[in-house]
Amino acid sequence: MIAAWRASLLAATLVLLCAVPALAQAPAQAPTQDAKAKVPPAASEPAPKKIEEAAGKKTPVSIDHDDSDPVGARLAYRVKELLGRSSLMAPTNRDEKKIVLVLKTKEEFPGRPNLCSIYSVSWLFSSKEGSLKYFLASEAGIVDASSVDQTAEALLGRTDKLAATYGYLF
């Protein structure tokens, strides 16, 4: 009984193994005119509106800086300028979900204001005005007049990484 069952199972397996390559090599039949008419146009093409919305979605970012040292002000201005040109992030002051970049700067040497500034940056997530902001990351450093552009680009690069990491909040 068991031998007969094994023999029939082996025979069925062999038939399937022989039939699969033959089916794979058979030419595909073109759909008939009726089959083409039944397929709705929305199912055959991806919705371009959804693709454009996903591609056009920029992370809203707000810059908060109120210090008055010259190099720090240049850094804040350069960050805002680069943010305005970014294809990944958009500057905003609206009451919406956003990343808030809090930039604090002080003169490194009070007697020499145009030499260097010490900066501290905190990235916060804000869901709306008046609500608790959530801390994401922070960084501190020294910036001089010759490294303002590099520092601004580095800060926006870190902002983009944080936006990707915490993108689920938006």
N, C-alpha and C positions, 0 to 999 in steps of 0.2 A: 504494500500500500504506500509506504513512504517512498520507496524507489520509484513508483509510478508518478507520484506527486512531484518528486524532484526532476524527473525526466520531462514532465509537462512544463514545469517552471523554466527549465533550461531551454526548452524549445521555444517558449514565448519570449525569453530574453534574446535568443538568437534572431528571431524574427524582427524584434524591435531594433536590434543593433544593425541589421541589414537594411531596414526600412528608413531609418533616420538619415543616413548619408544620401540615399536616393531622393528623399524629400528635400533635403538642403540644396541638392544640385538642380532640382527642377526649376525652370524659369518661372519667375513671379508673374502672375496674371495682372494685367492692367485693370484698374477698376472700371466698371461699366459707367455709362452716362448716368444711369439711375443712382448708382452709389455716390457719384460726385455731387449730385443734386441734393442728396439727403444730408450731407455733412454741412452743418451750419458754418458760416464764415468766421464766427467768433471762436469756434473750437479749433479751426485750422491755423489761425494766426494768433500770436500772443498780443495781448492788449497793449498798444503803444502808450496809452495814457498811464498805465501802472508803471511801465518801465521808465517813462519820463519823470514820474513823481519820485521813484526811488533814486534815479540818477540826480534829480534836482534837489534832493533833500539835503540841506546844509545844517550843520549843527549851530544853533544860536549861541553866541558868546558875548558876554558883557565884560568890559574892562573897567575896573575901579581903581583910579589913581588920583590922588589929590595933593601930593607933595610938590615942592617948588624948587628943588635943586636942579640945576641946568642939565646935567648928564642924565639924571633920572627922568626928567621931563622929555628929553629926546628919546629915551628908551620907550617910555609909554606911548609917545607919538608914533614911533616907528612900529610898535606892536599893533596899534590901531590901524596904521596905514597898510601894513601887510595883511591884517585881518580883512580889511575892506576888499583886497584883491584876491583873497583866497577862494578857491573853487570848492573847498570842503567845509568851510565855516562862514558864518555871516554875523556881522556886528549887530547887536540889538540892544534896545533899552526898553522893550515892551515887557509887559507882565506875562511871561510865558516860561515854560521849562527851558532852562539854559545853564550853561557853564559860566560861572562868574570867576574872572581872573582878577584877584586882588593883588595889586602891585604897590609895595611900599618902598620908597627910596630915601636915602639920606646921604649927605656929602661924607666922603670918607675922611677928608681933612677939612674942617670948617674954615680954615684960613685960606684954602685953595679950592674954590668951589667948582672950577671947570676941569679938574684933574680926573677924579673918579667918583663913583657913587656905589654905595652898598645897597643891594636890592634884596627884597624878600617877596616871593610870589606864593600865593595860596590859591589853589583851584577848588572851587566850591560848586555844588550842584544846587540850583534854586528851582523849585517847582512853581512858586508864585511869590509875589511880593508879600511881605508880612509873615511869611512862614519860615520855619527853621531851615537854614541852609546846611547842607551836608558836606563835610570835609572830604576831598578826594586825594589831594597831594599837596606838597609844598617843596620849595627850593629856595636857596639863598646863594648869593654870589657877589662878585665885584665886577662892575662894568666901567670901562673908560671910554673916552670919545672915539677911539679907533675900533672898538669892539661892539658898538651899539647895534649894528646891523646883524652881526653873528649871534649876539645874545637874543635879539628879538626873534630871529628865525628859530633859534633853539627853543625858546619859550612857546612859540606857536607849534613847533613840532611836538613838543610834550603835550600841548593842549589837544592836538589831533590824536595822539596815542590814548589820552584819557577819554576823549570822546568815543573812540572805538571800543575801549574797554568797558565804559559805562553807557554804551549806546542803548541798552535795554531800558534805561530810565526815561528815554524820550519816547 
